Amino acid sequence: MTQPERIEIPQQAFDWYDQYAHGDIDRRTFMARLATLAGAGLSLSVLTGALLPNYALAEQVSFNDPDILASYETFDSPDGHGQGSGYLVRPRQRGGKGPAVLVVHENRGLNPYIEDVARRLAKQGYLAFAPDALHPLGGYPGNDDAGKEMQRSLDRGRIEQDFIATAGYLHDHELSNGKLGVVGFCFGGYITNMLAATRPDLVDAAVPFYGTPANDDVVGNVRGPLLLQFAENDPRVNATWPDYEKLLKRNRVTYQAFVYPGVQHGFHNDSTGRYDEAAAELAWSRTLEFFAQHLGQG
């Protein structure tokens, strides 16, 4: 995969993008603020081109890679929206059962970046499944703005129940040996922490990337092990970590936490200017080592 020439973007622009991505400001406000930074070689088109996703950049493993088989599958979710759907990727050459990993998207549905993460895991030998929270509304619509609005319109509790159902579906899948890992990004990082708290009986290894803890009523049930990945420039998420770490220590949960210096929230997402190749590759190598330790090699 070839990345474009890196553009030096002011931190303020990243901060505004984070607010926009999480629904704190609308697109009009985001674009108006970016326009105030235009100049000195940073035109509005340059800024938006660097910050907004370009999913053609995020394909590290082709959907028709000969080492994997991919399909879209449904599962029952009686306490959620009744039925869920997602992207199932399995290693073509693996015989019999093996460990599985649930991949949880950001706050905009199952976009191409998350599908590629599932393919990366399948290339490593894991049965990977990436559900789409937007299935009740027809699935990811093809652009992030619409996806964010769609996800925001759904009941949060029912979305969470869909992901809880997904953990059971993947754990019991005919190609799974019962060893289950979870990795998620942003909203998916929260879901990863939530699943580690609500289904500690199923989750053998959890890797939240820049995710907030589970809600207070369940967070104390986390058993771990956890591998927590944080960006240094992420005050919203990082503010939740001290209390979460105290709880993990108090409950003697096995965990490791890494803060990657100088990078932004979303640094693993290689479709935007927040991507930091060195930090992303280091964080991903740690993720694979963690899964190999606690799930076995794929």
N, C-alpha and C positions, 0 to 999 in steps of 0.2 A: 504494500500500500504506500503510495506516495503522498506525503503531506505537503500542503502549500507552504510557501515561504512564511515564516512566523512574523506576525505584525505586533509591534509593541502597543498594547491597548492600555489606556489609563485605568487604574484600579476602579475609579468611579464608574466607568462604563460596565465593568464586571459586576459591581454592586447593583447597578440599575438592572442589569440583565437578570441577576438573581431575584430581585423583586418582581420583575416581569414574569419570570419562569414560574414563580410560586404564587402568582395571582395577586400580588400586593399593589401592582400598578397595571393599567391596561396598555395595549400596544401603542395607542396614540401618545400616551404620556411617555412611554419608553422611547419612542422615536423622537419626540420633541426634545427630550433630555439629551439624546445622542447628538442631535443637531447642534447643540451648544458646544460640542467638542470638535465639530468639524473644522478643519484647517490644519496647517502644518503637515500636509500629506495624508491626513486622516479624514477623508470625505465621508459623508453619511453612508454611501454605498460600500466603502471599504470597511467601516465599522460594522454595519449590519452583516456584510458578507463574512466577517470574521466571527461574529458572535452567534448568529442564527445558524441552526443545524444545516449541514450539507451531508445527507446520509450516503451519498456516493463515496465519501471519504471513509466511511465507517466499516466497509466490508473487508475484513481480514480473511474470512473463510467464505468462499463462494457457496451459494445455496445448492449448486450442483457438484460440489466437491465429491470426488469418487469415494472418499473415506467415510462419508456419512449418508444417512437416509433421513429425510425430514418430511413431516406431515402435520396437518392441523387436526387436533383431536378435541373432543368434548368430554366433560365430566359432570357428574351430578353435584349440585350444591343446594341441598334442601333448606339450609338455614340462611342462604344468601339469595341469589337471584334465580335459583332453581336449576340453572345449568351454566357452566362455564366453558371456556374454550381457550386453547393455547397452541403453541408451536412446539412440537415434540421432535427432538433430534437424537438419533442414536448412532453409535459407531457401526459401520457396515460389517466390519470383520469380527466384532466381538461375538463369541459363542456363549450362549447361556445368559445367566443373570449377572448384574454388576451394580455398582453404586450409582446413585442418581443425584442430580443437583437441580433444584428449583431456582429459576432466574426471574427476579422481580423487577419490573420496569419502573420508570419515574412516574410523574403525575400526569401523564398524557397518553397512556395506553402503550400497546405493544408496537413500538416503532422499529425501523430496520436496525438501529444500533443494538437493541436488546436481542433481536433475533440473531444477530451476528455473535453476540456473547454466548448464546446457547450453542451455536455451531462451534465456537472455539472450544467449549467444554466437551462437546461430542468428539472433536478431533483428539482430545486428550483421553478419550475412552469412556466418558461418563454418559449415561442416559440423561439428557437435559430437557427440561420442560419450562417454557416461558408463557405463562397465562396472560390473557388480555382482560383487564378489568372492564374494558368497554364493550365486551361481548354482548351484554344486554341491550346495547344501543346500536348494534351492528358491527362493532369492532373499531380498531384504530382507523381514523378517517383519511389518513394520508398526509395530514399536516398537524403540527404540534399545537397551533392556536386552537383549532377546533377540538383536538384531543383533550386539551386542558379544560375547555368549557364542558365537554361531555363528561369527563371524570368528575368535575366539580358538581355536576347536576345529579350524580348518583349518591345514594345514601352511603355514608362512610362505613357504618356498621355492617351493612350487607356486603360491601366490597371486602371488608376484612373477613367475613365469613366465607366468601368465595375463595380467598387465599388459604384459609384454614382447610377448606375442602380440598383444595389443590394439593396441599401437603399430604393428606391422606391418600388421594388418588395416586400420586407419584410414588409414595412409600409402598403402596400395595400393587403397583403396576407389575404386569407379568414379566417384564424385563428387569425389574429392580430386585436386588438381593436384600432389601430392607434397610440399607445404609443410605441416609438422606442428608444432603447438604443444602443450604440455602445461601444465595448471594443476591443482594439487591442494592439499588442505587437511588439515593435521595428518598422519595416516597418509598421506593423499594427497600431502602436501608431501614426505614421505620418498620415496614412489613416484616423484614428479616428479624429485627429485634422482637416484634410482636409474636411471630411464630415461635421464636426461642422461648417466649414466656407462656404462650397458650398451648403449645404442643411440644413441650420438652421431651415427651415420651417418644416422639417421632424424629425430632431434629437432632442429628448427631454432630453437626458442625454448621456454624452460622457466620457469615461474613457480610456485615452491613457496611456499605460505602456511604459515608457522610449521611448517616441516618440518625434520627432522634430515637429515644427509648420508647418502649411500650408504655401504655397508659398506667397510671398509678395503681389501678385495681388489679393488674396482673404482672407488673414488672418484677415483683419480688419472686415470681415463680421461675425466672430464668435459671437454667442449670448450666448452660454452656456445653462445650467450649465455644468461645467467641473470638473472632479476629476482627477488630474494629479499625476501619480505615478513615482517616480524617484529613481534610485540607486545612492548611494554616489560615488561609483567607476565607473563613466561613464562620463568622461570628454567630449567626443564628443557630446553627447546629452545635457548634463548639460550646456554647453557653450551657447546653444540657449535659455535657460530659462529666463535669466534676461530681455532681450528685449521683449520676449513673455509676461512675466508677466507685464511689463510696459504697453503693449498694452491692456491687459485684464483689468488692473486697469483704464486706460484712457477711455476705452469704457464701464466701469462699468459692466463687465461680471461677473456673479456669478461663483466662482471657489474655489476649495480647492486644495492645492498641498502638497504632502508629499515626503520627502527624507528619504529613509531607510538607516540608518548608517551601514557602513562596508560591504555592499553587492555589487554585480556585476550587470552590465547590463545583463538582462535575468534572474534575480533572481526568477521570478515566474515559469520559465520553469523547471519542476521537472524531466526532462530527462537528465540533464547534471550536472556537478560539480558546475555550477554557482548557482544552486538552493539553496535558503536559506529558510528552512521550516518556521521559525518564521516570517520572513518578508513577505513571500508569503501568509501565512495564515492571517496575519494582513491586508495586502493589499487587499486580496480577501474578507475578512469580510467587509472592508470599501466599496468595490465595490458593494457587495450585499445590504448593507444599503443604498448606494447612489441610486441604481436602485429602491429599494423599495420606497424611498422617492419621486423620480421623475417620476417613471413609475407605481407605485402601486405594490402590492405583486403579484408575479407570480401565 
